[in-house]
């Protein structure tokens, strides 16, 4: 097992340690292997934190008219560039192009 790093890697080490602390705060009974922590805890913690910031950024862009919202029949909400003359609008989004395709 490797030792504690020093130098330019310190910043990333501190970020990962902080992610692990926050994960354990939210999941006090959690336990896992090195592989599980690297593959689940860290990405999950960063996802949970990023999701809230992304929601705030979407609300900000929507309030400025820089992003449009489309409610899908299954209850999901899609966000896309607002309609401009000659371009697709939120209303033209279909299940066929949910993964980045074109209408």
C-alpha positions in Angstrom: 0.0 0.0 0.0 1.3 3.4 -0.9 2.3 6.1 1.6 1.0 9.6 2.0 1.9 11.8 -1.0 3.4 15.2 -0.8 3.8 18.1 -3.1 1.3 18.9 -5.9 -0.7 15.7 -5.1 -1.6 17.0 -1.7 -4.6 19.0 -2.9 -6.3 16.0 -4.6 -5.5 13.8 -1.5 -7.2 16.4 0.8 -10.2 16.6 -1.6 -10.6 12.8 -1.6 -10.2 12.6 2.2 -12.9 15.3 2.6 -15.2 13.4 0.2 -14.7 10.2 2.3 -15.4 12.2 5.6 -18.7 13.6 4.1 -19.7 10.2 2.8 -19.2 8.7 6.3 -21.2 11.6 7.9 -24.1 10.8 5.6 -23.7 7.0 5.9 -22.2 6.4 9.4 -22.6 2.6 9.0 -20.8 2.4 5.7 -17.8 0.1 5.2 -16.1 -1.0 2.0 -12.9 -2.1 0.3 -10.4 0.2 -1.4 -12.1 -0.7 -4.7 -15.5 0.0 -3.3 -14.6 3.4 -1.9 -12.9 4.4 -5.1 -15.7 3.1 -7.3 -18.7 4.1 -5.2 -18.1 6.4 -2.2 -16.1 9.1 -4.0 -18.2 9.3 -7.2 -21.4 9.1 -5.2 -20.4 11.9 -2.8 -19.3 14.1 -5.7 -22.5 13.3 -7.6 -24.7 14.3 -4.6 -22.9 17.5 -4.1 -22.8 18.4 -7.8 -26.5 17.6 -8.3 -27.5 20.4 -6.0 -25.2 22.9 -7.7 -26.4 21.8 -11.1 -30.0 22.4 -10.0 -29.1 25.9 -8.9 -27.3 26.6 -12.1 -30.3 25.3 -14.2 -32.7 27.6 -12.2 -30.4 30.5 -12.8 -30.1 29.9 -16.5 -33.8 29.3 -16.8 -34.6 32.6 -15.0 -32.4 34.4 -17.6 -34.1 32.6 -20.6 -30.8 30.8 -21.4 -32.2 27.3 -21.0 -35.6 25.8 -21.6 -37.4 23.1 -19.6 -39.4 20.2 -21.1 -41.6 18.0 -19.0 -41.7 14.4 -20.3 -44.7 12.1 -20.0 -42.8 9.8 -17.6 -42.2 12.7 -15.2 -38.6 13.5 -16.0 -37.6 17.1 -16.8 -35.3 17.8 -19.7 -33.3 21.0 -20.2 -32.2 22.3 -23.6 -31.3 25.4 -25.5 -34.3 27.7 -25.9 -35.9 28.0 -29.3 -34.4 30.4 -31.6 -35.8 31.3 -35.0 -35.4 28.3 -37.3 -34.1 26.0 -34.5 -35.7 23.2 -32.5 -37.7 24.1 -29.4 -38.4 22.4 -26.2 -41.6 21.2 -27.7 -39.8 19.3 -30.5 -37.9 17.1 -28.0 -38.9 13.5 -28.2 -37.9 10.2 -26.6 -35.9 9.5 -29.8 -33.4 12.2 -29.1 -33.0 12.1 -25.3 -29.4 10.9 -25.6 -28.1 13.7 -27.6 -29.5 12.9 -31.0 -31.2 15.4 -33.3 -35.0 15.6 -33.9 
